């Protein structure tokens, strides 16, 4: 894919894909030769003009920007243009825990206990920082992640694990309010009260982190089923075995910690994520960061090496110069160089080949084409008049009687070319090329604070850069 320029950022190939957005390599360049590699989270094109999804997306940036902790991926910037909505984050070299667990399915699926303990403690520390986050006035935001799962935990090549994606988080001062009855998150990691649609506290994240720890220790999913209803039934009523029932080598003290975190009664769980960190560390010493780094390298070394090579190519400028526009490539363009869906496939940094210029057509070719088109239109009009005037040949199954007057044509008649006028109009309305009017986006409400009027700055290219403190 040819890199494109959006505001101050050069956006390259996708690193990963999600339901709302794709994450890309990005490069910020400033005056004096300053440059920094970043991760750019880019909302899917069909969601950019959806006010509900756009508000949820901006929520993620606003909430995450208030959480400053080594175990939470840092949010650096949020950028909006007429057809783009981006969140810029620090680039972290590593792999999501979900991918690491899927890679281990080919061999021993379990995570070594000491490494599982280290990852769990990092996740819990990051969640505790989010739970304790406050606004500019020092008031608690009441953040609950609600979507803690292996796919939202990035295990860095440096041995540090970080929590990602506060896109569906719940906070007291959210811009976007969840519709009544809408359940968000991955069902297999939801606390029972979340499945029932009850109000959530931080203990719901403690429960989800305990599910992740159980799966790391055993190498198996805790709640699985062919249907969502089966998974929900197990969460609400199923018997939860201790990790020792699957893997006998798990320390008994760690069993007790996991089962307490998985208690169906929120009051019996650890009151805070930090309390569970202390319990995990007491039950089993977490592995050092260097040990975690070596484990990540042993599981995903080839994937990380391929990504590092692609990153070097970007930083050296060995890819095509970015286009100066912020438009998205069409679905058919650059298909062979798009982001790979395969987790193990390296990210390609290729540009689209130049298009060959079209040769001008001779005047006699244009005249002949016009005459031929006119003849075809006349034939179609005559055929339509003939079809509409002839009687229908529809038949009931097993009957040789002619249909009553005014009966609709059968499937056989339609296959022969007869089309009812109403259907013809409907088909015409879907014909490519028919212009549609796009509803204008609702402008953001101006901030009441003096330094937030307006709540963004505009660069020389006309791109708005929203101020995080004003969102």
Helices and strands as residue ranges (DSSP letters): E 4-6, E 9-17, E 21-29, G 31-33, E 35-43, G 45-47, H 51-64, E 75-80, E 85-90, E 94-96, H 97-103, G 104-106, H 113-131, G 150-152, E 153-156, E 161-163, G 187-189, H 192-195, H 203-218, H 228-237, G 243-245, H 252-261, G 266-268, H 273-283, H 289-316, G 335-337, H 363-389, H 411-416, H 421-429, G 450-452, E 456-458, E 464-466, G 468-470
